[in-house]
Amino acid sequence: MTDIHRQQRHAWLLVLGLLVMGALLVLLGASVGSTGFESVLNAWRDPVALQIVWDIRLPRTLGAWAAGALLGLAGAVAQGLFRNPLADPYLLGSASGASLGVALALELFGVSPFASAAIVRWGLTGAAFVGAVLAVLLTLALAKGVQHTLRLLLAGVIVGVVLGAMTSLVMLMDPVVMQSMQVFMLGSTGFVGWNGWGVMVGVWCVCMALAWLLGQLLDGLSLGEATAVSLGLPLVQMRLALVVVLALATGTAVAQTGLIAFVGLAAPHLVRSVIKTTHRRLILLSSLMGGVLLMGADVLARGLLAPQELPVGVLTAVLGGGYLLWLMHRGTRGSLGAGGG
């Protein structure tokens, strides 16, 4: 068996493993909540228990998978685009733009007593998505397009810092906004319903199709810009398409669940630690890994201190940060060992 066939076999085995793990987490997620496992056991004969499982737990659990899949996909695309394993989906300022959009929506319009919960939810979701897209457009304007990856990276960092400072200013001016923004800033899957899940799945299908088509171009870009140009790759058009995928996937996930850290950064690292493969398979595997990671974190957030819940964004930050610190420690030990030899 050649190395290529062995890589393909390992990749599809990992896909199967992640799908099985995801299915098990969906069943577990439908069983974990403030009312315990009884809701699942009694769902077939108790309308209230059925409503809890069908209208709250299942869309939340599947929504966690969809948001994690979008972030994992965006993380793999960002790391391939910038050729940097530390790149994350929020690198172009989309997270700061989404936060500012929500803060401005709360400050300017507030919450009308005549508005239904659905209208409020979709209004804030729309503000977050528009803010994320506008932030990416501002980054592109400052970088003067996508011709230079380093300039695009620096512009994204600047936009993120400036918009983050503006968000903090809005929150400081109105304590009510600060209190309302806590859920968004800490990340939560508790407000995802079937409509939000459907939107994320639809966007994931579009982004995955585009990323799959661009996978071979990312393989060429990984060899260096000079090599990619010599191969005749359309770098400008390719970067623009990748930025569109990155912005669309990140903006949709953030708009539905708020700021959830480290999923998009850790998912590609976990895949690479298991298998070396092409960017096409890496993007697919990172997406599936991101969905499993966020679903698992959501189940833990609901179950660790039940009936109270932990913010899922805090849990992913702690677990993801700990994992990356472990990777750095292992890499440092490995380099010291190599140097001593």
N, C-alpha and C positions, 0 to 999 in steps of 0.2 A: 504494500500500500504506500503510495507516494505521500509526501508531506502535504500537498494540496488536498488530496482526498481525505487525509487524516484531519486536517483543519475543518473541512466541510462537515465531516462526520461529527466532530466535537462541537461544532457550532450548532448543528441541528439537535444534538442531544441536549445542549444547554437551552435551546429554545423550548424543547419539550419539557425540560425540568422546570423552567420558569413558568410555563403555562400551567403545569400541574400545581406548582407552589401557589400560583395566583388563584387557581380554583379553590384550593384548600383555605386560603386566606379569605376568599369571598364567603365561604361557609362559616368560617370563624367570625368574620366581621358581622354577619347577620345574626350571630348568637351573642355578641358582646354588647352590653348596654346597661343602663341604670336599672332595668327590670330583670337583668340576668338572662339565663338560658330558657327560662320558662316561656318567654314570648315565642320562641321558635317551636318549642314542644306543643304549645297550645294554639299555634297559628291556624291550624286546620279547623278548629272548632270555636275559637274566640275571635270575633271581629276586631276587638281592640288590639289583641296581640298581632293579628294579621296586619292591621294598619301600621303598627309600630315597625314590624319587619319590612313590609313592602314600601311604605312611604318614607321611612326615616333611615333604617339601617342599610338596606340594600342600595339605595341611590347614593348614600354617603360612602359606603365601601367601594362601590364601582366608580364613584366620582374620584375617590382617592387614587384608584388605579389609573384612571384617565389623566388626572393631573400629574401624577408621577411619571406616566409614560411620556407626556408632553415635555416635562422637564428633563427626563433622561435623553430623549431625542435631541432636545435643544442643546444639552450639555455636550453630546457627542459631535454635533454640528459645530458648536463654538470651538471645541478643542481641535477639530480638523481645520476649521477656517483660519484660526490664529496659530495653528501648529504649536499649541501650548497646552500641556496636560493640566495646567491650573486654570484654564479658562472655564467660566461657568455661564449659564444662560442669562445672567443679569448684567453681563459685561458691557452691553451697549446702552445702559441706563434705563432699561425697560421697567425694572422694579421701582426705581425712584420716581419714574414718570407715573406709574400706576398708583403709587402712594400719594403723590401730589394730586392726581385726578380725584381720588376718593376724598382726600382732605378738603379740596376746593368744593366738591359737590356737597359735602356735609356743611361746610361753612356758608355757602351761598344759598342753598335751598333748604338745608335742614331736613327734618322729617315731618312732613305734614300729618296732622292727626286724621286727615281724611284719606290719606293714601294707604293702600293695602300693603301688606308685607311683601307681596310679590312685586309690586311697582317699585317699592323702595329697594328691594334686592337687585332687581334688574337695572335700576337707575345707577346704583353704586357699581354694579358689574360693568355697565357700559362706560362709566367714568374711568374706571380702572383700565379698561382695554384701550380707550381713546388716549388716556395719559401715557400708557406704555408705547403705543404706536407713535405718538407725537415725540416722545423722548428719543426713539430710534431715528425718526426723521431729522430731529435736531442734531443728533450725533453724525448722521450722514452729511448734513449741511456743514457742520464744523470741520469734518474730515475732508470736505470737498469731493465727496463720492467714495467709492470703494477701491480706488486704484492702489492705495498704500495701506497695507494691513496695520502697520505700526501707528500711523496717524489715526486710523479708525479706532484702534484700541485706546489710544490716549484721549481721543475725543469722547469715547464712551465713559471713561473714568471721570473726566471733567464734568460731563453732563450728570452723571450719577451723583457726584458730590454736591453740585449746585442745586439740583432738584431736591436732593435729600435735605439740604439746609432750608430750602423754601418750605418743604413739608413740615419741618420742625418749627419754623416760624409761624405757620398757620396754626399748628397745634398749641403753641404757647399763647397765641392771641385768644384762643377760645378753649377753655378747659373741657367743655362738652365735646368738642371735636377730638380732643386728646383721648378722652374716655372711649369714644366710639371707635377711634382708630386702633385701639389696643388689639382687638380681635383680628383686624386686617394685618397689622404689623407682626403679630405672633404666628399667624397662619392657622387656618381652621378649615376642616372639611365638613363641619356640622351644618352648614347652610346649603350644601349641594343637593339639589333635587334632580328629578328625572330630566327636566329640561336642560339644566346645566350639564348633566352627564352627557346628554345627546349632543350638545354643542361641542363639548371637548372631544368626544369620539369622532364627530364629523371633521373637526379641524385636524385631529390626529391622522385620520385617513389621508387628508390632502397633504399634510406636511410629510408623512411617511412616503407617499408616492413621489413627491418632489425630491426628498432626500435620497431615496433609492436611485432615482435617475441621475443624481449628482454624485453618487458614491464613487464611481470610477474617476471622475474629475478630482475628487478629494484625494484619491490614491496618487494621482499625478502631482497634485499640489504638495503632498507630503514629502516629495523628493526634492523640493525647493522651487522657488519661483523661476529661476533661470532654466531649470530642467523642464518645468511645466510649459514655459514659453517655447522652448525648443521642440516640445511635443505637439505644439499647435493648439494648446488648450485656451479657450476664451476666458481669460482670468477675470476680466471686468464683469462680464455677464454672469460668470459663475459665482463670484463673490456677491453680486447683487441678489441673485436667486437664493444664496445661502443666508444672507441677511434677512430676506423676506421670510424664509422658513423659520429662522431663529426668532424674529420678532413676533410672528403669528403664533408659534407654539408657546413662547414664554408669556406673551400678553394674554392669551386665552387662559392658561393655567393660573396666572396671578390674579386675573379678574375673578375667577371662581373661588379660589382658596386662599388668597392673600399671599404673603411672602413666606415661602417655605424654603429653608436654606439647605444646602449641601446635597440634595437629591440629584440635581443635574450635574454636580461636580463629582460625586462619589460613584454614580452608576457606571460611567465609562471606565473608571479605574477598576471597579470590581470585575467588569467583563474582561479587561485586559489582563488582570491577574489570573484569570482562568484560561484564556485562549487568546492567541494571536490570529487576527483575521483581517479581511479587507474592510474598508469603511462602510460598505453596504451592510454587511452582516453586523459590524460594530454598532451602527446606528439602530438597527432593529433590536439587537440584544440589549443595548443600553436603554432603549425605550421600555422593553419588557422588564429589565432589572429595576428601572425607576418606578414602574408601576408596582412591582412587588415590594420595593423598599418603602414607598409611601403608604401602601396598604398595611404592611406590617407595623409601621410607626403609628398609624391611625388606630389599629387594634390595641397596641400597647398604651396609647394615650387614653383610650377609653377604659382599659381594664386594670391599669396599675393602681389607681386610686379610686376605683369605682365605689360609689356612684358619681364621684367627682371626675372631671376630665382634665388632663394636661393639654396645653396648647401643642398641637402636633408639630408646629414649626420649631418650638423649643426642643422637642424631643429629637427631631431630625438634626438640629444643629449640634446637640450634645453627642449623639451617636455618630453623625458624619464627621464632626471635628475630631472625636476620639479615634475614629478609623484612620483619618488622614495623618494624625499625629503618630499613630502606630506605624503607618507606612514610612513616614519620615525617619522614625527611630530605626526601623528595620533597614532602610536604605543607608543610613549613617553607619550602622554597625557593619553592613556589608562592605562599604567603601573603606572603613578603617581596617577591616580584615584583609581586604585586597592590598591596601597600602602596606600593611605590616609584612605581607608575604614577599 
